[in-house]
Amino acid sequence: MAKGDGGSKRGFGPTMAEVAALASVTKMTVSRVLRQPEKVNPETRKRVSSAMLKLGYVPNRLAGSLTSGATGLIAAIVPTLRHSIFADVLEGLSDVISEAGLDLFVSFSSYRTDVEESQIRSILERRPDALMLTGLTHSKASRDILRNFGIPVIETWETAEEPIDMMVGYSNRDAAHAMTGELVRAGYRRIAFVNGSSAGNERARLRAEGYLAALQEAGLPALPIHVVEHDADIRPEIGARALIAVRQQTPDVDAIFFTSDIFAVGAILACREQGIDVPNTIGIAGFHDLEIGRVVSPTLTTVHVPATEMGRKAGHMLLARLSGGRSNISRQNLGFSIILRESARRSRG
């Protein structure tokens, strides 16, 4: 290694040995201050802390993990951050694990199981203490790898199938069924559904099942489901285009249920531009209960899902498993609620 004017270059800042020397203690004492501060004399602890602050010392967690077997890292894979609903889940998860002194590593799958499998392999090389996944659709190889690896795994956003380890979410089928039923009760009879692709996304498949079942129970015909092929492309313009496509295909459609509030708001704005009366000519409903749906005019009827609470519950379940707890509860259904607002409330007359 090249040397400068009497000094050496280091890649990772001051060392534990330098902290120990400045504080006049052993390296073991510095290590104990970092890992078990309550077992160190307060005066000594203060001296070591002052030395670390003066030197700008950053502890090497990786070195500690080689001894303890724990990295202090929780990994999470979400489809995208273009949809704020996934950011809400991550915020809830982070709130819980950060209180326990753990860090969060996030990766994105773009709604593709092959990408997710590659990410799982890469993440496991970093030896996380636990892993959170989005949805229940994974490659067989991903399932096998995770079951054999032995760390706690929690799947989110659905509760319909058997988990790899644990799961927390709600029933997407029941949620779509309930919303479609509300549109029927509001007096709509030609109800269309704008959905995401079901390839690699069981949530889309289950929502479609719920929509179709509700119409069948009501004795109403199901219209062709309009599928947005690029799930990660979540923009209001997509909803506006879907509105136009659905009305061209089915001119007498009188309500559209969108799988995303973002799409639904785009449709409401397009209706305003075209002079289409929402909700009397066409009712609009969304999914997720995002803030944008509460401020658009007319306000958006939607399905509320507890995204932040889902992340928090996932965090608590993972921490319980990491602490050695073996709860009989491996599945948590947080439920959903239907939020009735102006966009699907026809005038009576």
C-alpha atoms as a printed R data frame, in Angstrom:
    type eleno elety resid chain resno       x       y       z
1   ATOM     1    CA   MET     A     1   0.000   0.000   0.000
2   ATOM     2    CA   ALA     A     2   1.301   3.431  -0.910
3   ATOM     3    CA   LYS     A     3   2.317   5.680   1.966
4   ATOM     4    CA   GLY     A     4   2.180   9.445   2.179
5   ATOM     5    CA   ASP     A     5   4.152  11.785   4.377
6   ATOM     6    CA   GLY     A     6   4.725   9.472   7.301
7   ATOM     7    CA   GLY     A     7   1.082   8.319   7.461
8   ATOM     8    CA   SER     A     8  -0.803   5.312   6.167
9   ATOM     9    CA   LYS     A     9  -4.144   5.295   4.363
10  ATOM    10    CA   ARG     A    10  -7.005   3.330   5.897
11  ATOM    11    CA   GLY     A    11 -10.250   2.471   4.128
12  ATOM    12    CA   PHE     A    12 -12.567   2.246   7.151
13  ATOM    13    CA   GLY     A    13 -11.597   5.072   9.471
14  ATOM    14    CA   PRO     A    14 -10.241   4.840  13.036
15  ATOM    15    CA   THR     A    15  -9.869   1.371  14.535
16  ATOM    16    CA   MET     A    16 -11.058  -0.072  17.828
17  ATOM    17    CA   ALA     A    17  -7.412  -0.260  18.907
18  ATOM    18    CA   GLU     A    18  -7.072   3.489  18.428
19  ATOM    19    CA   VAL     A    19 -10.191   4.126  20.495
20  ATOM    20    CA   ALA     A    20  -8.835   1.862  23.232
21  ATOM    21    CA   ALA     A    21  -5.496   3.666  23.224
22  ATOM    22    CA   LEU     A    22  -7.075   7.117  23.458
23  ATOM    23    CA   ALA     A    23  -9.411   6.019  26.271
24  ATOM    24    CA   SER     A    24  -6.624   4.099  28.067
25  ATOM    25    CA   VAL     A    25  -8.618   0.847  28.087
26  ATOM    26    CA   THR     A    26  -8.392  -2.527  26.346
27  ATOM    27    CA   LYS     A    27 -10.068  -3.396  23.048
28  ATOM    28    CA   MET     A    28 -12.263  -5.807  25.009
29  ATOM    29    CA   THR     A    29 -13.571  -2.898  27.093
30  ATOM    30    CA   VAL     A    30 -14.400  -0.911  23.943
31  ATOM    31    CA   SER     A    31 -16.236  -3.937  22.566
32  ATOM    32    CA   ARG     A    32 -18.182  -4.307  25.799
33  ATOM    33    CA   VAL     A    33 -19.185  -0.631  25.713
34  ATOM    34    CA   LEU     A    34 -20.609  -1.211  22.235
35  ATOM    35    CA   ARG     A    35 -22.414  -4.473  22.993
36  ATOM    36    CA   GLN     A    36 -23.144  -4.513  26.718
37  ATOM    37    CA   PRO     A    37 -22.788  -0.916  27.966
38  ATOM    38    CA   GLU     A    38 -24.727  -1.638  31.135
39  ATOM    39    CA   LYS     A    39 -21.881  -3.896  32.287
40  ATOM    40    CA   VAL     A    40 -19.242  -1.139  32.034
41  ATOM    41    CA   ASN     A    41 -18.381   1.347  34.781
42  ATOM    42    CA   PRO     A    42 -20.127   4.665  33.927
43  ATOM    43    CA   GLU     A    43 -16.881   6.648  34.096
44  ATOM    44    CA   THR     A    44 -15.110   4.183  31.804
45  ATOM    45    CA   ARG     A    45 -18.096   4.129  29.464
46  ATOM    46    CA   LYS     A    46 -18.037   7.928  29.266
47  ATOM    47    CA   ARG     A    47 -14.310   7.934  28.505
48  ATOM    48    CA   VAL     A    48 -14.697   5.373  25.716
49  ATOM    49    CA   SER     A    49 -17.699   7.205  24.231
50  ATOM    50    CA   SER     A    50 -15.742  10.469  24.233
51  ATOM    51    CA   ALA     A    51 -12.834   8.781  22.447
52  ATOM    52    CA   MET     A    52 -15.149   7.335  19.787
53  ATOM    53    CA   LEU     A    53 -16.727  10.744  19.250
54  ATOM    54    CA   LYS     A    54 -13.368  12.509  19.019
55  ATOM    55    CA   LEU     A    55 -11.970   9.990  16.520
56  ATOM    56    CA   GLY     A    56 -15.169   9.628  14.511
57  ATOM    57    CA   TYR     A    57 -15.134   5.889  15.133
58  ATOM    58    CA   VAL     A    58 -17.776   3.775  13.327
59  ATOM    59    CA   PRO     A    59 -18.280   0.244  14.768
60  ATOM    60    CA   ASN     A    60 -17.749  -2.685  12.402
61  ATOM    61    CA   ARG     A    61 -21.003  -4.628  12.698
62  ATOM    62    CA   LEU     A    62 -19.844  -7.269  10.242
63  ATOM    63    CA   ALA     A    63 -16.958  -8.225  12.515
64  ATOM    64    CA   GLY     A    64 -19.381  -8.626  15.400
65  ATOM    65    CA   SER     A    65 -21.721 -10.734  13.320
66  ATOM    66    CA   LEU     A    66 -18.995 -13.269  12.634
67  ATOM    67    CA   THR     A    67 -18.943 -13.972  16.356
68  ATOM    68    CA   SER     A    68 -22.631 -13.640  17.246
69  ATOM    69    CA   GLY     A    69 -24.104 -15.159  14.073
70  ATOM    70    CA   ALA     A    70 -26.480 -12.175  13.751
71  ATOM    71    CA   THR     A    71 -26.026  -9.298  11.323
72  ATOM    72    CA   GLY     A    72 -28.684  -6.963  12.709
73  ATOM    73    CA   LEU     A    73 -30.135  -6.756   9.198
74  ATOM    74    CA   ILE     A    74 -33.751  -7.302   8.126
75  ATOM    75    CA   ALA     A    75 -34.282  -7.524   4.358
76  ATOM    76    CA   ALA     A    76 -37.486  -6.682   2.483
77  ATOM    77    CA   ILE     A    77 -38.459  -7.183  -1.150
78  ATOM    78    CA   VAL     A    78 -41.280  -5.059  -2.587
79  ATOM    79    CA   PRO     A    79 -42.486  -4.846  -6.208
80  ATOM    80    CA   THR     A    80 -41.851  -1.107  -6.593
81  ATOM    81    CA   LEU     A    81 -41.662   2.182  -4.730
82  ATOM    82    CA   ARG     A    82 -43.553   4.004  -7.462
83  ATOM    83    CA   HIS     A    83 -46.653   2.984  -5.526
84  ATOM    84    CA   SER     A    84 -46.634   4.718  -2.135
85  ATOM    85    CA   ILE     A    85 -48.607   1.882  -0.555
86  ATOM    86    CA   PHE     A    86 -45.447  -0.251  -0.457
87  ATOM    87    CA   ALA     A    87 -43.512   2.623   1.089
88  ATOM    88    CA   ASP     A    88 -46.150   2.679   3.846
89  ATOM    89    CA   VAL     A    89 -45.487  -0.993   4.606
90  ATOM    90    CA   LEU     A    90 -41.738  -0.379   4.722
91  ATOM    91    CA   GLU     A    91 -42.230   2.586   7.039
92  ATOM    92    CA   GLY     A    92 -44.237   0.451   9.458
93  ATOM    93    CA   LEU     A    93 -41.633  -2.313   9.358
94  ATOM    94    CA   SER     A    94 -38.759   0.126   9.825
95  ATOM    95    CA   ASP     A    95 -40.457   1.824  12.784
96  ATOM    96    CA   VAL     A    96 -40.613  -1.482  14.660
97  ATOM    97    CA   ILE     A    97 -37.225  -3.002  13.856
98  ATOM    98    CA   SER     A    98 -35.315   0.263  14.350
99  ATOM    99    CA   GLU     A    99 -36.572   0.370  17.938
100 ATOM   100    CA   ALA     A   100 -34.901  -3.027  18.360
101 ATOM   101    CA   GLY     A   101 -31.628  -1.728  16.922
102 ATOM   102    CA   LEU     A   102 -31.982  -3.525  13.582
103 ATOM   103    CA   ASP     A   103 -31.427  -2.097  10.099
104 ATOM   104    CA   LEU     A   104 -33.560  -2.458   6.971
105 ATOM   105    CA   PHE     A   105 -32.278  -3.475   3.526
106 ATOM   106    CA   VAL     A   106 -34.782  -2.989   0.670
107 ATOM   107    CA   SER     A   107 -34.830  -4.481  -2.818
108 ATOM   108    CA   PHE     A   108 -37.337  -4.323  -5.705
109 ATOM   109    CA   SER     A   109 -38.718  -7.181  -7.803
110 ATOM   110    CA   SER     A   110 -40.682  -5.255 -10.491
111 ATOM   111    CA   TYR     A   111 -43.509  -7.808 -10.028
112 ATOM   112    CA   ARG     A   112 -41.314 -10.580 -11.501
113 ATOM   113    CA   THR     A   113 -40.692 -13.871  -9.727
114 ATOM   114    CA   ASP     A   114 -37.420 -14.457 -11.588
115 ATOM   115    CA   VAL     A   115 -36.104 -11.082 -10.432
116 ATOM   116    CA   GLU     A   116 -37.284 -11.828  -6.904
117 ATOM   117    CA   GLU     A   117 -35.485 -15.187  -6.935
118 ATOM   118    CA   SER     A   118 -32.238 -13.511  -7.990
119 ATOM   119    CA   GLN     A   119 -32.657 -10.929  -5.247
120 ATOM   120    CA   ILE     A   120 -33.339 -13.569  -2.625
121 ATOM   121    CA   ARG     A   121 -30.110 -15.363  -3.525
122 ATOM   122    CA   SER     A   122 -28.149 -12.115  -3.400
123 ATOM   123    CA   ILE     A   123 -29.718 -11.007  -0.114
124 ATOM   124    CA   LEU     A   124 -29.061 -14.340   1.590
125 ATOM   125    CA   GLU     A   125 -25.362 -13.977   0.758
126 ATOM   126    CA   ARG     A   126 -25.447 -10.988   3.132
127 ATOM   127    CA   ARG     A   127 -26.882 -13.268   5.857
128 ATOM   128    CA   PRO     A   128 -29.895 -11.200   6.992
129 ATOM   129    CA   ASP     A   129 -31.538 -12.147  10.266
130 ATOM   130    CA   ALA     A   130 -35.002 -12.227   8.641
131 ATOM   131    CA   LEU     A   131 -36.808 -11.471   5.372
132 ATOM   132    CA   MET     A   132 -40.118  -9.823   4.428
133 ATOM   133    CA   LEU     A   133 -41.675 -10.613   1.035
134 ATOM   134    CA   THR     A   134 -44.577  -9.006  -0.827
135 ATOM   135    CA   GLY     A   135 -47.334 -11.403  -1.841
136 ATOM   136    CA   LEU     A   136 -47.429 -15.180  -1.990
137 ATOM   137    CA   THR     A   137 -46.356 -15.813  -5.592
138 ATOM   138    CA   HIS     A   138 -42.743 -16.981  -5.713
139 ATOM   139    CA   SER     A   139 -40.735 -19.412  -7.806
140 ATOM   140    CA   LYS     A   140 -40.385 -22.960  -6.481
141 ATOM   141    CA   ALA     A   141 -36.657 -22.390  -6.153
142 ATOM   142    CA   SER     A   142 -37.262 -19.308  -3.987
143 ATOM   143    CA   ARG     A   143 -39.557 -21.275  -1.691
144 ATOM   144    CA   ASP     A   144 -37.101 -24.153  -1.398
145 ATOM   145    CA   ILE     A   145 -34.146 -21.845  -0.712
146 ATOM   146    CA   LEU     A   146 -35.975 -19.959   2.029
147 ATOM   147    CA   ARG     A   147 -37.346 -23.071   3.718
148 ATOM   148    CA   ASN     A   148 -33.877 -24.590   3.800
149 ATOM   149    CA   PHE     A   149 -32.061 -21.426   4.883
150 ATOM   150    CA   GLY     A   150 -33.768 -21.349   8.243
151 ATOM   151    CA   ILE     A   151 -34.283 -17.615   8.893
152 ATOM   152    CA   PRO     A   152 -37.722 -16.146   9.753
153 ATOM   153    CA   VAL     A   153 -39.667 -15.211   6.614
154 ATOM   154    CA   ILE     A   154 -42.926 -13.276   6.498
155 ATOM   155    CA   GLU     A   155 -45.097 -12.797   3.430
156 ATOM   156    CA   THR     A   156 -47.414  -9.776   3.229
157 ATOM   157    CA   TRP     A   157 -50.540  -8.508   1.428
158 ATOM   158    CA   GLU     A   158 -52.482 -11.777   1.331
159 ATOM   159    CA   THR     A   159 -53.574 -14.610   3.624
160 ATOM   160    CA   ALA     A   160 -55.191 -17.102   1.251
161 ATOM   161    CA   GLU     A   161 -52.531 -19.816   0.924
162 ATOM   162    CA   GLU     A   162 -50.009 -21.712   3.021
163 ATOM   163    CA   PRO     A   163 -47.058 -19.499   3.953
164 ATOM   164    CA   ILE     A   164 -43.390 -20.314   3.596
165 ATOM   165    CA   ASP     A   165 -43.151 -19.442   7.280
166 ATOM   166    CA   MET     A   166 -45.472 -16.605   8.400
167 ATOM   167    CA   MET     A   167 -47.879 -14.200   6.699
168 ATOM   168    CA   VAL     A   168 -49.780 -11.005   7.440
169 ATOM   169    CA   GLY     A   169 -52.318  -9.256   5.252
170 ATOM   170    CA   TYR     A   170 -55.971  -9.456   4.290
171 ATOM   171    CA   SER     A   171 -58.181 -11.228   1.746
172 ATOM   172    CA   ASN     A   172 -57.915  -9.537  -1.649
173 ATOM   173    CA   ARG     A   173 -60.781 -11.695  -2.915
174 ATOM   174    CA   ASP     A   174 -63.088 -10.625  -0.107
175 ATOM   175    CA   ALA     A   175 -62.077  -6.966  -0.515
176 ATOM   176    CA   ALA     A   176 -62.898  -6.903  -4.234
177 ATOM   177    CA   HIS     A   177 -66.090  -8.874  -3.603
178 ATOM   178    CA   ALA     A   178 -67.203  -6.354  -0.967
179 ATOM   179    CA   MET     A   179 -66.482  -3.309  -3.141
180 ATOM   180    CA   THR     A   180 -68.281  -4.774  -6.152
181 ATOM   181    CA   GLY     A   181 -71.231  -5.571  -3.893
182 ATOM   182    CA   GLU     A   182 -71.333  -1.948  -2.695
183 ATOM   183    CA   LEU     A   183 -71.473  -0.729  -6.290
184 ATOM   184    CA   VAL     A   184 -74.385  -3.082  -6.929
185 ATOM   185    CA   ARG     A   185 -76.191  -1.794  -3.829
186 ATOM   186    CA   ALA     A   186 -75.597   1.772  -5.040
187 ATOM   187    CA   GLY     A   187 -77.662   0.950  -8.134
188 ATOM   188    CA   TYR     A   188 -74.961   0.296 -10.725
189 ATOM   189    CA   ARG     A   189 -75.600  -2.598 -13.094
190 ATOM   190    CA   ARG     A   190 -72.904  -2.484 -15.790
191 ATOM   191    CA   ILE     A   191 -69.788  -2.662 -13.623
192 ATOM   192    CA   ALA     A   192 -66.331  -2.989 -15.185
193 ATOM   193    CA   PHE     A   193 -63.081  -3.884 -13.442
194 ATOM   194    CA   VAL     A   194 -59.640  -2.481 -14.279
195 ATOM   195    CA   ASN     A   195 -57.032  -4.859 -12.861
196 ATOM   196    CA   GLY     A   196 -53.298  -5.479 -12.873
197 ATOM   197    CA   SER     A   197 -51.729  -8.502 -14.507
198 ATOM   198    CA   SER     A   198 -52.146 -11.736 -12.556
199 ATOM   199    CA   ALA     A   199 -48.797 -13.057 -13.804
200 ATOM   200    CA   GLY     A   200 -46.630 -13.233 -10.700
201 ATOM   201    CA   ASN     A   201 -49.278 -11.410  -8.686
202 ATOM   202    CA   GLU     A   202 -51.864 -13.487  -6.848
203 ATOM   203    CA   ARG     A   203 -53.452 -10.300  -5.492
204 ATOM   204    CA   ALA     A   204 -54.668  -9.376  -8.978
205 ATOM   205    CA   ARG     A   205 -55.989 -12.895  -9.571
206 ATOM   206    CA   LEU     A   206 -57.871 -12.949  -6.264
207 ATOM   207    CA   ARG     A   207 -59.362  -9.480  -6.804
208 ATOM   208    CA   ALA     A   208 -60.660 -10.605 -10.188
209 ATOM   209    CA   GLU     A   209 -62.211 -13.677  -8.550
210 ATOM   210    CA   GLY     A   210 -63.939 -11.481  -5.971
211 ATOM   211    CA   TYR     A   211 -65.301  -9.108  -8.619
212 ATOM   212    CA   LEU     A   212 -66.681 -11.955 -10.735
213 ATOM   213    CA   ALA     A   213 -68.221 -13.759  -7.748
214 ATOM   214    CA   ALA     A   214 -70.047 -10.626  -6.563
215 ATOM   215    CA   LEU     A   215 -71.581 -10.019  -9.993
216 ATOM   216    CA   GLN     A   216 -72.617 -13.656 -10.292
217 ATOM   217    CA   GLU     A   217 -74.308 -13.535  -6.889
218 ATOM   218    CA   ALA     A   218 -76.149 -10.365  -7.944
219 ATOM   219    CA   GLY     A   219 -77.285 -11.971 -11.192
220 ATOM   220    CA   LEU     A   220 -75.430  -9.373 -13.258
221 ATOM   221    CA   PRO     A   221 -73.254  -9.957 -16.328
222 ATOM   222    CA   ALA     A   222 -69.502  -9.630 -15.924
223 ATOM   223    CA   LEU     A   223 -67.882  -7.239 -18.356
224 ATOM   224    CA   PRO     A   224 -64.456  -8.020 -19.875
225 ATOM   225    CA   ILE     A   225 -61.745  -7.229 -17.319
226 ATOM   226    CA   HIS     A   226 -59.400  -4.521 -18.564
227 ATOM   227    CA   VAL     A   227 -55.823  -5.494 -17.626
228 ATOM   228    CA   VAL     A   228 -53.020  -2.979 -17.136
229 ATOM   229    CA   GLU     A   229 -50.035  -5.039 -18.238
230 ATOM   230    CA   HIS     A   230 -47.255  -2.972 -16.697
231 ATOM   231    CA   ASP     A   231 -47.974  -3.139 -12.964
232 ATOM   232    CA   ALA     A   232 -45.054  -0.917 -12.041
233 ATOM   233    CA   ASP     A   233 -46.403   1.877 -14.285
234 ATOM   234    CA   ILE     A   234 -48.791   3.368 -11.726
235 ATOM   235    CA   ARG     A   235 -49.792   6.819 -12.961
236 ATOM   236    CA   PRO     A   236 -53.116   8.700 -13.242
237 ATOM   237    CA   GLU     A   237 -52.757   8.775 -17.025
238 ATOM   238    CA   ILE     A   238 -53.041   4.978 -17.093
239 ATOM   239    CA   GLY     A   239 -56.411   5.220 -15.364
240 ATOM   240    CA   ALA     A   240 -57.566   7.872 -17.837
241 ATOM   241    CA   ARG     A   241 -56.615   5.639 -20.764
242 ATOM   242    CA   ALA     A   242 -58.354   2.665 -19.147
243 ATOM   243    CA   LEU     A   243 -61.548   4.721 -18.756
244 ATOM   244    CA   ILE     A   244 -61.514   5.540 -22.470
245 ATOM   245    CA   ALA     A   245 -60.812   1.925 -23.457
246 ATOM   246    CA   VAL     A   246 -63.552   0.515 -21.236
247 ATOM   247    CA   ARG     A   247 -66.163   3.003 -22.484
248 ATOM   248    CA   GLN     A   248 -65.221   2.289 -26.081
249 ATOM   249    CA   GLN     A   249 -65.575  -1.454 -25.522
250 ATOM   250    CA   THR     A   250 -68.718  -1.187 -23.374
251 ATOM   251    CA   PRO     A   251 -70.504   2.133 -24.070
252 ATOM   252    CA   ASP     A   252 -73.245   1.475 -21.521
253 ATOM   253    CA   VAL     A   253 -70.836   0.852 -18.629
254 ATOM   254    CA   ASP     A   254 -72.122   2.707 -15.565
255 ATOM   255    CA   ALA     A   255 -69.375   1.994 -12.999
256 ATOM   256    CA   ILE     A   256 -65.678   1.126 -13.041
257 ATOM   257    CA   PHE     A   257 -63.808  -0.441 -10.143
258 ATOM   258    CA   PHE     A   258 -60.060   0.227 -10.376
259 ATOM   259    CA   THR     A   259 -57.403  -1.894  -8.675
260 ATOM   260    CA   SER     A   260 -55.534   1.284  -7.645
261 ATOM   261    CA   ASP     A   261 -56.621   4.674  -6.323
262 ATOM   262    CA   ILE     A   262 -54.064   6.274  -8.648
263 ATOM   263    CA   PHE     A   263 -55.851   4.834 -11.678
264 ATOM   264    CA   ALA     A   264 -59.253   5.768 -10.261
265 ATOM   265    CA   VAL     A   265 -58.239   9.394  -9.671
266 ATOM   266    CA   GLY     A   266 -56.911   9.568 -13.234
267 ATOM   267    CA   ALA     A   267 -60.316   8.366 -14.448
268 ATOM   268    CA   ILE     A   268 -62.149  10.975 -12.346
269 ATOM   269    CA   LEU     A   269 -59.990  13.750 -13.807
270 ATOM   270    CA   ALA     A   270 -60.587  12.439 -17.323
271 ATOM   271    CA   CYS     A   271 -64.339  12.395 -16.711
272 ATOM   272    CA   ARG     A   272 -64.185  16.008 -15.566
273 ATOM   273    CA   GLU     A   273 -62.367  17.003 -18.765
274 ATOM   274    CA   GLN     A   274 -64.902  15.157 -20.911
275 ATOM   275    CA   GLY     A   275 -67.968  16.460 -19.054
276 ATOM   276    CA   ILE     A   276 -68.953  13.029 -17.743
277 ATOM   277    CA   ASP     A   277 -70.963  13.188 -14.519
278 ATOM   278    CA   VAL     A   278 -69.329  11.214 -11.699
279 ATOM   279    CA   PRO     A   279 -71.128   9.484 -10.001
280 ATOM   280    CA   ASN     A   280 -74.473   9.768 -11.837
281 ATOM   281    CA   THR     A   281 -73.388   8.824 -15.356
282 ATOM   282    CA   ILE     A   282 -70.529   6.616 -14.194
283 ATOM   283    CA   GLY     A   283 -69.434   5.558 -10.732
284 ATOM   284    CA   ILE     A   284 -65.747   5.255  -9.895
285 ATOM   285    CA   ALA     A   285 -64.178   3.155  -7.123
286 ATOM   286    CA   GLY     A   286 -60.561   2.507  -6.204
287 ATOM   287    CA   PHE     A   287 -58.375   0.354  -3.980
288 ATOM   288    CA   HIS     A   288 -55.919   1.205  -1.136
289 ATOM   289    CA   ASP     A   289 -57.381   4.458   0.308
290 ATOM   290    CA   LEU     A   290 -54.531   6.792  -0.585
291 ATOM   291    CA   GLU     A   291 -54.530  10.460   0.438
292 ATOM   292    CA   ILE     A   292 -55.102  11.574  -3.165
293 ATOM   293    CA   GLY     A   293 -58.521   9.926  -3.124
294 ATOM   294    CA   ARG     A   294 -59.600  12.031  -0.151
295 ATOM   295    CA   VAL     A   295 -58.813  15.366  -1.818
296 ATOM   296    CA   VAL     A   296 -59.946  14.770  -5.416
297 ATOM   297    CA   SER     A   297 -63.428  15.995  -6.376
298 ATOM   298    CA   PRO     A   298 -65.639  14.047  -6.189
299 ATOM   299    CA   THR     A   299 -63.941  12.203  -3.328
300 ATOM   300    CA   LEU     A   300 -63.086   8.591  -4.090
301 ATOM   301    CA   THR     A   301 -64.955   5.520  -2.871
302 ATOM   302    CA   THR     A   302 -62.310   2.908  -2.138
303 ATOM   303    CA   VAL     A   303 -61.070  -0.115  -0.206
304 ATOM   304    CA   HIS     A   304 -58.989   0.778   2.821
305 ATOM   305    CA   VAL     A   305 -56.116  -1.605   3.558
306 ATOM   306    CA   PRO     A   306 -53.941  -1.159   6.669
307 ATOM   307    CA   ALA     A   307 -50.584  -0.904   4.906
308 ATOM   308    CA   THR     A   308 -48.571   0.748   7.676
309 ATOM   309    CA   GLU     A   309 -50.068  -1.555  10.296
310 ATOM   310    CA   MET     A   310 -49.199  -4.498   8.040
311 ATOM   311    CA   GLY     A   311 -45.552  -3.446   8.110
312 ATOM   312    CA   ARG     A   312 -45.620  -2.959  11.867
313 ATOM   313    CA   LYS     A   313 -47.242  -6.337  12.457
314 ATOM   314    CA   ALA     A   314 -44.684  -7.981  10.175
315 ATOM   315    CA   GLY     A   315 -41.925  -6.367  12.219
316 ATOM   316    CA   HIS     A   316 -43.369  -7.564  15.519
317 ATOM   317    CA   MET     A   317 -43.825 -11.110  14.219
318 ATOM   318    CA   LEU     A   318 -40.245 -11.244  12.942
319 ATOM   319    CA   LEU     A   319 -38.859  -9.859  16.212
320 ATOM   320    CA   ALA     A   320 -40.846 -12.404  18.205
321 ATOM   321    CA   ARG     A   321 -39.351 -15.201  16.109
322 ATOM   322    CA   LEU     A   322 -35.830 -13.777  16.415
323 ATOM   323    CA   SER     A   323 -36.175 -13.578  20.193
324 ATOM   324    CA   GLY     A   324 -36.831 -17.306  20.299
325 ATOM   325    CA   GLY     A   325 -40.603 -17.198  20.541
326 ATOM   326    CA   ARG     A   326 -42.535 -19.932  18.750
327 ATOM   327    CA   SER     A   327 -46.092 -18.626  18.509
328 ATOM   328    CA   ASN     A   328 -48.837 -20.872  17.179
329 ATOM   329    CA   ILE     A   329 -50.033 -17.877  15.141
330 ATOM   330    CA   SER     A   330 -48.275 -17.884  11.781
331 ATOM   331    CA   ARG     A   331 -51.055 -16.069   9.914
332 ATOM   332    CA   GLN     A   332 -52.479 -12.631  10.743
333 ATOM   333    CA   ASN     A   333 -55.523 -11.327   8.851
334 ATOM   334    CA   LEU     A   334 -55.752  -7.570   9.425
335 ATOM   335    CA   GLY     A   335 -58.949  -7.151   7.412
336 ATOM   336    CA   PHE     A   336 -60.044  -4.228   5.231
337 ATOM   337    CA   SER     A   337 -62.870  -1.706   5.124
338 ATOM   338    CA   ILE     A   338 -65.012  -0.130   2.424
339 ATOM   339    CA   ILE     A   339 -64.840   3.670   2.385
340 ATOM   340    CA   LEU     A   340 -67.962   5.121   0.771
341 ATOM   341    CA   ARG     A   341 -67.452   8.600  -0.682
342 ATOM   342    CA   GLU     A   342 -68.912  10.776  -3.426
343 ATOM   343    CA   SER     A   343 -67.564   9.049  -6.552
344 ATOM   344    CA   ALA     A   344 -69.966   6.100  -6.267
345 ATOM   345    CA   ARG     A   345 -72.946   7.745  -4.566
346 ATOM   346    CA   ARG     A   346 -75.685   8.307  -7.113
347 ATOM   347    CA   SER     A   347 -78.296  11.002  -6.578
348 ATOM   348    CA   ARG     A   348 -81.690   9.592  -5.710
349 ATOM   349    CA   GLY     A   349 -84.509  10.932  -7.827
